[in-house]
Amino acid sequence: EQHLSVRVDDEETETLLGDINKTIVSSSIFANKTVAVNSTTNPTIQGGEATDPQTRAQRNVVRKMMKHAWDGYAAHAWGKNEVRPVSKSGNSGTVFGSSDCGATIVDSMDTLYIMGLEKEFARGREWISTSLNLTKMSGHISVFETNIRYVGGLLTAFAFTGDEMFKTKAVEIVEKLLPAFATPTGVPWGNVNMQTGLVGKMDRMSVLSEFGTLHMEFSYL
């Protein structure tokens, strides 16, 4: 195996970190004053643990924060796209409209998996398997937002677990997005109707930073 690395001396480290508290950076990163640039070693998705006690404590706090946010959503807005934490209700004013399409569920699956929140992940998977259906969305929906939150979320879950259900659901959604690509240039319009596949006259525009990001999910799929 070949390994590329770059040397980082103490002065460069000081400059890079600036005023950031150095203790929040895992001591293992700069233990040998070497930063990996490219490695053939597979990344650790679950179960990785830092050797530094402070880093472990901070990670546990972040994990608790994630569980708190998930539990609040699950208790007050399950199946909705988002939760309103103050009123403890579903948010109907999202970019996906008032449809019950579980954007938060799909968007959270990779984080739940990485953090080892197995029960929460299993509940999310069950909902996706039985209830995820974007034809519930009315009006014209952002191709970009649908891609990064739904397609990206599902494909990441598939990449982590190998569960074909996630890939199948991603394909179903992408097929709903494909009519947006029926343009003179092949560059997709910004919005599409998930029920009819039509694009409104006001939606016939494309944003470079949006359609450029579609490349990763579509190429992987």
N, C-alpha and C positions, 0 to 999 in steps of 0.2 A: 504494500500500500504506500502510495506517495502522499506526502503531507506538505502543504504550503503554509508557511507562517511568516509573520512579520515581527520584528523586535520592537518592544516598547520600553524605552528607558524611563527612569523616574521623572525626569523633567517633562517628557511628553505625557506621561500619566497625569501629572499634576495639572498640566494645561487642559487636557481633555476633560478631567473631572471638574475643574473650576471650583465653584463654591459648593458643589454637591457633596453631601456627607459621604466620605469614602467608605464608611462602615456598611452602607447598604449594598455595596458591590461585593459579590461573593469573593472571598479571599483566594479561592482556587483559580479565579480568572487570571490574576497577575502573579500567581505563585512563582512561576518561572520566568516572569516578564515576557511571556510569549502569548500571542493571541492567534488562534486558529483562523485561517481564512478559508481553507477548503479541506474537507476531510471526507473519506469514504465511510466513516463510522456512522451507522444509523442513529438518528436522534432518539433520545429517551422521551417517550410520550407520557408514560405513566410511571410513578414510583420513584422518580429521581429525587434525591435528597441532598441538600447542601450540607457541607461539613461545618459551616459557621453557624453557631447557635442563634445569633441575631437574625441571620437570613432565614433560618427555619421558623423563627417566631414571627417574622414579618410575613412569610408565606402563609402561615396559619391564620393570621389576621385577614389577609386578602381572601383566603378560602372561606372564612366565616362571613365576610362581607358578601361574597358571591351567594352563599347559601341563604343569607338574610334576604337579599334581593330576589332570589328565585322563589323562596317561600312566600314572600309578599305577593309576587305575581301569581303563583299557583293558588293562593288562598282567595284572591280578590278579582282575578281577571283571566282565569285559566281558559285557554283557547282563543282569547282576544289577542290582538296584535301587540298591544302594550297595556301597562297598568298606570293609573293615576294614583301615586302613593298617598296623596293627602286625602282625596275623596274615597280612596279604596274602591275604585271601579275601573272598568275597561276604558281605554282611550279610543274614541271613535274618530278623532281628528288626525289620524296618521297618514303617511304618504300612501298607504294601502287602503284608505277609506275605513268604513265601519265594519267591514267583513270580519268574520271570525276565522282568520287564517293563521293564527298562532305564530306570528313573526318572531316574537320573543323566544318561543320554544325552539324553533329551528336555529335561530341565531345563537342560542346558548349551548347547543349540544356539544360542540367541540370543547368549550371551556369546562362543562360538566365532566366530560370524559377525562380531560387532562388532570383535573383536580380530584379525580377518583370519587366523585359523587354518584355512586352507582345507582342508588334508588331513584334519584332525580333523573338520571340519564335514561333509565329503563321506563319511567313514566313518560318522558318526552318521546322516546322511541315508539311507545304504544300509541300515543296520540298521533304522531306523524303517520304511522302505518294505517290507522283506521279513519283519521279525520282530515288530514291535510288535503285540501282541494282548492286550488286558486281560481277555479271558475266561479267561486263565490264572490270574487272581487268584481264590483261594478265600476263602470267608467273606464277611463284611460289610466293605466298604471305605468310607473317608471320602469323601463327596461333595466336601467342601471341598478336601482334599489332592489328589484326582484332578483337580479343576478347575484349581487354581493351578499344579500341576506339569506335568500332561499337556496339558490343553486350552489353558492359557495359554502353555505352551512351544511347542506346535504352531502356535497362531495367531500368535504373535510371529514364528516362522520363516516363516510364510506372508506376514505383513505385510512382512517384510524382503526376501523373495526373489520373491514372487508364485508360488511353486511350489505347484500345486494339490494335490499329494500330501499336503502338510502339512494343508491344510484338510480334505481327505477323511478323513484319520486323526482329526482333531479331531471331525468329525461322527460318526464311528463310536463314539467314546468318549462323546460327549454323549448319543447314543441309548441307551447303556447306563446313563446317569445319570438319564434322564427318569422312570423308574418311581418315583424318590424324590420326585417332584413330585406324585404322586397322593395328595394329602392334603386334608383338609377345607378348608384355607385356601389351598392352592396353594404355601405355604412348604414347601420340601423337607425331608424327614427328613435326619438327619446322616449316615447310612450306608445303603448299598445293596449287595446281592449282585450282582456284575457278571456272574454266570453265569445267574442265575434272575430277576433283577429284583425279588426279594422283599426286604422290610424286616422285620427281626426286631423283636419286641416291645420289646427293650431299646434298640433303635436309634431308636425313635419320639420323637425330641426334636430340637430345632433350636436352634442357637446364633446369635444375631443377628449377631455379628461375622463368622461364617462364611458364612451364606447371603447376607448383604449384599454380599460381595465377588463373588458369582457374576454380578452384574449386568454387569460390564465384559466378561468373556469371552462371555457369552451374547448380550449386545446386539451386540457386534462380529460374532459369528458369524451 
